[in-house]
Structures are given as C-alpha cells and as structure tokens.
Amino acid sequence: MSAPTTEGVARVLVGYLREQVERGWDVTLACPGTGWLGEEAAALGVRVETWYAARAPGPGLAREVATLSRVVARDRPHAVHLHSAKAGLAGRLTVRGRRPTLFQPHAWSFLAATGALRTASLLWERQAVRWTSELVCVSESERRLGLAHGVSAPTTVVPNGVDLAGHRAGGTRARAAARAALRLPDAPTVVCVGRLAPQKGQADLLAAWSAVRARVPDARLVLVGDGPDRRRLEDSVQPGDGVDLVGARADVPLWLAAADVVAVPSRWEGMALVPLEAMASARSVVATDVTGVADSVPCAAGAVVATGSPLALADAVVTRLLDPERADAEGRAGRAHVEARHDAAASARTVAEVTMRLAAAPPVR
C-alpha cells in the first residue's frame, strides 16, 4: 500500500513490485488514483486497487481505513507492506498486527510536522510499532533517528537503489548532447529535481542563487518537477536570474545528463533518490546534510553542506562550476559508488527476502 504515486517513493516501489512479480507472487497494490504508479504496476501484472487517500491525516481517515479493510479481507495477503506515513497510518489501523506487516517510512512523519502535529505524529509512530512486524529503513541514519525518538521495532536497512541501465554515465559529450536535445544554452548548469514542496528545499536553493550568479554570471538553474510551491517559487524568480522551472518531466535522466552539478537542497528525507540518480549519471552532487545523505553521497562524489545555509550551498555549487574537471571527477566517483552499493535490483531482492521471512512467521499481536 502506498500513498505517494509519483516521485522517488513510487519509483522505488515499482522496483520492488517487478522483483515480486518475477518471483511468481500474486501482488495487489492499493494506491490513490490511476496515475503513473498504478499504470506501471498494472503493466507488470500487479492487481491495482484504487485507494483514495489524502497525503495528510484528516476526516477521511475512517473511509480510507474501510477501503483498505475490504482489500485485505478479500485478498487475505500473506504479508502487507506499507509505504510512507499515510499508508503506514491507515494500513496499520486496518491490519492491527493480524498479518505480518512491514512499514517503510521513506522519511519519518514527525520530520514533516511542527507543533502539536509533530507531537502527535511522534506518539503515533511510537505506539504503532506494536502493529509492525518489521521496519524497513532506507538508510542507517533513518534507523538511528527512529531509535533516538523512541521508535523501536525489528528493523532491516535497505538502502534505496537506482536502475543503473536507465542512467548512463556520460562526460562532456553526453552533457552537450543532452543540452542540445533540451534546447538549453551551453552554460554552467545546475539541475534540481524534485516535487516543488517545502521538503525538497527549492526555496533555499533560490535564496542561494544570487550568490552563485555573483561569481558565475552565466550560470543557469533548472528546477525539474511540479507541486504545491510552484506558484510561489515562480513569483520569486525575476527575469534575468537564469532560472527555469520546466515542470514535471518523464525524461529526468536527460536533464541530469545536461547538468554540471545536481543540487539536492532537501530539508528532510529518508534517503533521497535524486542524489543516487545523479551519481548514476556521473554528475557531481551538492546536497544538504539531511537523513540518508551522508549514508549515500561519499565525499569523493560531491559536497554535503549544512541545511538552512544558503551561503554554504552557494559556495559548494560555485566551487564545482568554476572547476569542471573536479566536478567530472566527482561524477565518475559517484557512478562507481552507486554501482557498488545502490543497485535497485539488489535492494528489491532484499525486500523480497524480508517479506518471505515474515510471511512464514507468526503475526504481531
């Protein structure tokens, strides 16, 4: 069960589904609507159940739980795997430990909240572990963060992975070809991919951009993605800033290939997929030091800077735009890193093995 149907969580989930179908499993996916995730899952032979769910808790929760209850009662699954906070909430209220249940937060819910909602989210996560057979964390730092906040359950760490075949490592020629295909000018280019929302920190990158342009006047910034912050971000950009918002795109690998540097200014994560995809494309990464980044971006592949520091972000970007040989060397190091540690197929196999182990064990009570 998954509430997000786009962006990184959905791409990770499709890899899991492909592995499970290839093993001959009978798989049902409950997710909102019939968007990209549902279409990809159906093409794999997965039974897709439309589950209308808002991203945040609200008055529709009872209906969301009722819908999932009907799916579980009909299919009687050997195991239930819940992805992200909303599915983790509704799914565990539905199953209540009566079937082996995996919960994969993909970033803890309490990181996205403030005030009373943050307190409530944390209390829920601490209590819901009694209905959780196993946590699946996408990074060691995500696991440690949960423990530090009192969220304790049997846990397997399964680092996110990327489809290496879908992201080809390329140097100067590949960059020039990508820019030509996208009709981008041949200028120092920073690409940021992600949902336009507070979590992904594009506003922080824009706050740093004037400092980048002061030292690299012809630098270009491309924001790839869509989301609730789009209008606000567009309003903050002035003509001549060298910033383009190109919306959601299906050709993300091409945009990554066009970059000199890929910026990942997130405010919170579990383990962001974009840095892995950038490294798979042999591109230097400048990312903020949120959960999972230190686990996945080695120092040889780019820079990890403090969150909430536009000057640090700008300085790291400028350093690489002014030294393209260094950036290219970091890109090559990043590609070697993901080949060794972040193959999506290996991650999917691990999740399948955990699922089989739990399916053979007594349920949590």
Disulfide bonds with the S-S distance in Angstrom:
none
